[in-house]
């Protein structure tokens, strides 16, 4: 009789609590996309951003066409307004009031992503990883804009006064608003 009471108690516990499960930690994956097509209709493409969890670096995957061959500055800008030929995007995203620099430098604008290089046909496929930008929480770039410039970014090493602010990357030739995606 004693054994059947223990068995009944175990059955009751099992039915109330259910089968014991072990859940593995599943990280939150954040994704964002910017569709590039403004202001120059010849320049088109997509830039995708992925962050595997709150503390991870952000992977940036781009595929653009219609650029002039060579290096072009790539920056996250303050605002998600791409009107007025990308001028409404404002300055580089710089929440910590740093000087313009290279992506690998710790003392830089959050929005400083360096250069992309298009081939002789004006196409570029690129992947870069950045430790300062985020898709969630502090330094989030979602809702801001990404801008492609006409010239190479000198990464803050030029002699001109604008070097420490913009990298002397020239005119804004294409841009897009960064928004969450699946």
C-alpha positions in Angstrom: 0.0 0.0 0.0 2.8 2.3 0.9 4.4 2.0 -2.6 1.1 2.8 -4.3 0.7 6.0 -2.3 4.2 7.1 -3.4 3.4 6.2 -7.0 0.1 8.2 -6.7 1.9 11.2 -5.2 4.5 11.1 -8.0 1.7 10.9 -10.6 0.0 13.8 -9.1 3.1 15.9 -9.0 3.9 14.9 -12.6 0.4 15.9 -13.8 0.4 19.2 -12.0 3.9 20.3 -12.8 4.1 18.6 -16.2 7.1 17.0 -17.7 10.4 18.6 -16.7 12.0 20.4 -19.7 15.3 22.0 -20.2 15.2 25.2 -22.3 18.4 26.3 -24.0 19.0 30.1 -24.0 17.8 31.5 -27.3 19.4 35.0 -27.9 17.4 37.9 -29.2 18.4 38.5 -32.8 18.0 42.1 -34.1 17.8 42.9 -37.8 17.5 46.1 -39.7 17.6 47.1 -43.3 18.1 50.3 -45.3 17.0 50.5 -48.9 19.3 52.8 -50.9 17.8 54.8 -53.7 17.9 58.5 -52.9 18.8 61.1 -54.3 20.4 59.5 -57.3 18.1 57.0 -58.9 21.0 55.3 -60.6 22.4 54.2 -57.2 20.4 51.4 -55.8 20.9 48.7 -53.2 20.3 47.2 -49.8 22.3 47.4 -46.6 21.3 44.9 -43.9 22.4 45.0 -40.2 22.4 42.0 -37.8 23.1 41.9 -34.1 22.9 38.5 -32.4 22.2 39.9 -28.9 22.4 43.1 -26.8 26.2 42.8 -26.4 27.2 41.5 -29.8 28.9 43.4 -32.6 26.8 44.4 -35.6 27.4 42.7 -39.0 26.7 45.0 -41.9 26.0 43.4 -45.3 25.7 45.7 -48.4 25.0 45.2 -52.1 25.0 48.4 -54.1 25.0 49.3 -57.8 25.5 52.5 -59.8 28.4 54.0 -57.9 31.4 55.5 -59.6 34.4 53.1 -59.3 36.5 53.5 -56.2 36.2 54.3 -52.5 33.2 55.9 -51.0 32.7 57.1 -47.4 30.0 55.2 -45.5 28.4 56.8 -42.4 25.4 56.5 -40.1 23.9 60.0 -39.8 21.9 61.5 -37.0 18.4 61.7 -38.4 16.1 59.4 -40.3 15.1 62.1 -42.7 16.7 61.6 -46.2 15.0 64.6 -47.8 16.8 67.4 -49.6 19.2 65.0 -51.3 20.2 63.4 -48.0 21.1 66.8 -46.4 18.3 66.4 -43.9 20.0 63.4 -42.4 22.2 65.8 -40.4 25.7 65.2 -39.2 27.4 61.8 -38.5 25.8 60.0 -35.6 28.0 61.1 -32.7 26.2 60.8 -29.3 29.5 60.9 -27.4 30.9 64.1 -29.0 34.0 62.5 -30.4 36.1 63.5 -33.5 35.8 61.7 -36.8 38.1 58.7 -37.2 38.5 55.2 -38.5 36.1 52.4 -37.7 38.8 50.5 -35.7 39.6 53.5 -33.5 37.8 53.6 -30.1 37.7 57.4 -30.1 35.4 58.1 -33.0 31.8 58.9 -34.1 29.5 56.0 -33.6 28.5 56.5 -37.2 32.0 56.3 -38.7 32.0 53.1 -40.8 34.9 53.9 -43.1 34.9 53.2 -46.8 33.4 50.8 -49.3 35.1 50.1 -52.6 33.1 49.7 -55.8 34.5 47.9 -58.8 35.0 49.2 -62.3 31.3 48.7 -63.1 30.3 50.7 -60.0 29.1 47.7 -58.0 30.0 46.8 -54.5 29.2 43.8 -52.2 30.6 44.3 -48.7 30.6 42.9 -45.2 31.9 44.8 -42.2 31.6 44.3 -38.5 31.3 47.2 -36.0 31.6 47.2 -32.3 30.0 50.6 -31.6 26.7 50.7 -33.5 23.8 48.8 -32.0 20.3 47.9 -33.2 18.8 48.0 -29.7 19.5 50.1 -26.6 22.3 52.6 -26.4 23.9 53.7 -29.7 21.0 52.3 -31.6 21.1 53.3 -35.3 17.5 52.2 -36.0 15.5 55.2 -37.2 18.6 57.0 -38.4 20.0 57.1 -41.9 23.0 55.6 -43.7 24.7 57.8 -46.3 27.1 56.9 -49.1 29.5 59.8 -50.0 31.0 60.7 -53.4 34.7 60.4 -52.3 36.9 58.4 -50.0 36.7 59.1 -46.3 40.2 60.1 -45.1 39.4 58.7 -41.6 40.2 62.0 -39.9 43.8 62.0 -41.2 43.5 64.8 -43.7 44.9 68.4 -43.4 41.6 70.1 -44.2 39.5 71.4 -41.3 36.6 69.2 -42.2 38.7 66.1 -41.8 38.0 65.7 -38.1 34.3 66.2 -38.7 33.4 64.4 -41.9 36.6 62.8 -43.3 36.3 65.1 -46.3 34.2 62.4 -48.0 32.4 64.9 -50.1 28.8 65.2 -51.3 26.1 62.8 -50.2 25.2 60.7 -53.2 22.9 58.1 -51.8 21.1 57.3 -48.6 18.4 55.3 -46.9 16.6 55.1 -43.6 17.5 52.2 -41.2 14.4 50.3 -40.0 13.8 47.1 -38.2 13.3 44.0 -40.5 12.8 40.3 -40.2 
